[in-house]
Amino acid sequence: MSDYKKIKLNPPQYIGLYCDLAHAMVEQSAIDQYWIIDDDGNENYTPEAQEMFNHFVGIVEYILENNGIENGA
């Protein structure tokens, strides 16, 4: 990691990046349905997909950090 110049993203960019990457991982997972529609018509992850997303966020943040990409907050 020390060979990389650190890249600091502003918080909205950093959060958007890790969310997009974690969401892509959920989409490629083996679960059949990862969206549910609530009574108000909002799309939400199923409980299983939300758990996967949370896990993938941790993996993505670890990878970003190890490659010099940080939250600039």
C-alpha positions as CSV (number, residue, x, y, z in Angstrom):
1,M,0.0,0.0,0.0
2,S,2.8,2.4,0.7
3,D,3.6,2.6,-3.0
4,Y,0.3,4.2,-3.8
5,K,-0.5,7.9,-3.6
6,K,-3.5,8.4,-1.4
7,I,-6.7,9.5,-3.1
8,K,-9.2,11.3,-1.0
9,L,-12.7,11.4,-2.3
10,N,-15.3,13.7,-0.8
11,P,-17.8,11.8,1.3
12,P,-20.7,11.7,-1.2
13,Q,-18.3,10.3,-3.9
14,Y,-16.7,7.8,-1.5
15,I,-20.1,6.6,-0.2
16,G,-21.5,6.4,-3.8
17,L,-18.5,4.4,-4.9
18,Y,-18.7,1.8,-2.2
19,C,-22.4,1.6,-2.5
20,D,-22.3,1.1,-6.2
21,L,-19.6,-1.6,-5.9
22,A,-21.4,-3.4,-3.1
23,H,-24.7,-3.2,-5.0
24,A,-23.1,-4.7,-8.1
25,M,-21.8,-7.6,-5.9
26,V,-25.4,-8.2,-4.6
27,E,-26.8,-8.2,-8.1
28,Q,-24.2,-10.9,-9.1
29,S,-24.9,-13.0,-6.1
30,A,-26.8,-16.3,-6.3
31,I,-30.0,-15.0,-4.6
32,D,-33.0,-14.9,-6.9
33,Q,-34.8,-11.9,-5.5
34,Y,-33.0,-9.0,-3.8
35,W,-35.7,-6.3,-4.1
36,I,-39.0,-6.0,-2.3
37,I,-41.6,-3.3,-2.6
38,D,-43.0,-1.9,0.6
39,D,-46.6,-0.7,1.2
40,D,-45.6,2.8,0.1
41,G,-44.1,1.6,-3.2
42,N,-40.5,2.0,-2.2
43,E,-37.9,-0.6,-3.3
44,N,-35.8,-2.1,-0.5
45,Y,-33.4,-4.9,-0.2
46,T,-34.8,-8.2,1.1
47,P,-33.4,-9.0,4.6
48,E,-31.0,-11.5,3.0
49,A,-29.8,-9.0,0.4
50,Q,-29.4,-6.2,3.0
51,E,-27.2,-8.5,5.0
52,M,-25.1,-9.3,1.9
53,F,-24.9,-5.7,1.0
54,N,-23.6,-4.8,4.5
55,H,-21.0,-7.5,4.3
56,F,-19.9,-6.5,0.8
57,V,-19.6,-2.8,1.9
58,G,-17.0,-4.0,4.5
59,I,-15.1,-5.9,1.8
60,V,-15.2,-3.0,-0.6
61,E,-14.0,-0.5,2.0
62,Y,-11.1,-2.8,2.9
63,I,-10.1,-3.0,-0.8
64,L,-10.4,0.7,-1.3
65,E,-8.3,1.5,1.8
66,N,-5.6,-1.0,0.8
67,N,-5.4,0.7,-2.6
68,G,-5.1,4.2,-1.2
69,I,-8.6,5.4,-1.7
70,E,-10.0,7.1,1.4
71,N,-13.0,9.1,2.6
72,G,-11.8,12.6,2.6
73,A,-14.1,13.6,5.5
